[in-house]
Amino acid sequence: MQALFGYELIFTPGTSSYTVKLRSIYAEKEADFLQFEWATGDDAGSEGGKVDLNSPLQLMGTPFAQQLQRAKPQMLKVYLGTYSSIPMFLGEVTRHLFESTTQYGNM
């Protein structure tokens, strides 16, 4: 999956939430990851701690997410706030990391 989509995905079930950790293949450090969370149980309106995958994902405040917020505040505002589009946000994160970690000329 990592070679196809550019992200390593780690799914972690919990008692009150379900998290997805994403680390880009272009990340400079192991700590450069994003984490999204779904609520479970009563918070998500489901029973028995099951995740409602149709409920919205929430971007967690990881150090890397905070770094992106400082460096590219419009990226989060436009893609996650205005358009609620995680795929477009991740595409922009990939482009940002690619440009900052790869030397490429005029193509």
N, C-alpha and C positions, 0 to 999 in steps of 0.2 A: 504494500500500500504506500509505503514511504516513497518509493521510486515513482509511482504514478501520480500521487497527489502532493508530494513535497512535504508532508508532515508525518511525524511519528505520532500515533494516537495511543493513549493509555486510558482505559475506562476503569473507573473505581466506584463500585456500589458502596453506599453508606446507609446508615439508619434513617437519616433525615434528608439526604441529598444523594445525587449521582453525579460524579464529575467526569469530565473529559479533559485530559491534559494533552496539549498539542505542542510539539516541538518541531520547528522548521528545519529542513535539511541545510538551510543557510544560516542557522543560528550560530553565533560566535562562541557562546558558552553553554554549558549544560543547564545553567540556571535561566537561560533565555527561553521561556515557554509561556504559553497562554493556557488558561484554565477556564472552562465553562462549567456551569452547574445547572442541573435540573432539580427542582424541589420534589420531594416524595411525601407520601403519607397525606395527612390532612391539608398541608400547605398547598399541595398540587391538586387537591380535590379527588384524590384516589384513595383506595383502601389498601391496607396491609403493606404500606411502604413501597408500593409499586410506582414506577416512574411513568408519568404521562408524557410520552415523547412528543406530543403535540403542544405541550406547554413551552413557553419561551425559555431559551437558554440565557443565563446571566453570565457576563464576563466577570471573572473574579479579579481582584486587585493584586495580581502577582507583581513582583518587582519589574518584570519585563513589560507588563501591561502599563504600569505606571511610567516606565521609561518612554514607551510609545506615546502616552498621553502628553508627556512634556515635549517630546521631539516633534510629534505630528498630531496636535490636538484636533485638527479638522478631520483626520482619518477616522477617529472614533466617533466624532459628532455626526459626520455625514453618513458613513456606512452603517453604524450601529444605531445611532439616534434617529436620523431622518428617515433612512430607508429600511432599517431593521434587517440588514442583509449581512449575515455572517459570512457567506461565500465571497462577497465583494470585499469585505473587510480583510479576510484571510488572503485574498488575491493581492490586495494592496500591501499587506504585511510582507508577503513573499517578495513582491517587487522591491520594497524598501530594503529588505535584508539582502536580496540579490545585489542591488546597487551598492550597498555598503560593504559587502564582503567579497565582491568579484570585480576584477579589473576588466572592463570591456571597453572597446573603442566604438567608434561610429559604425554601426552595423547597417 
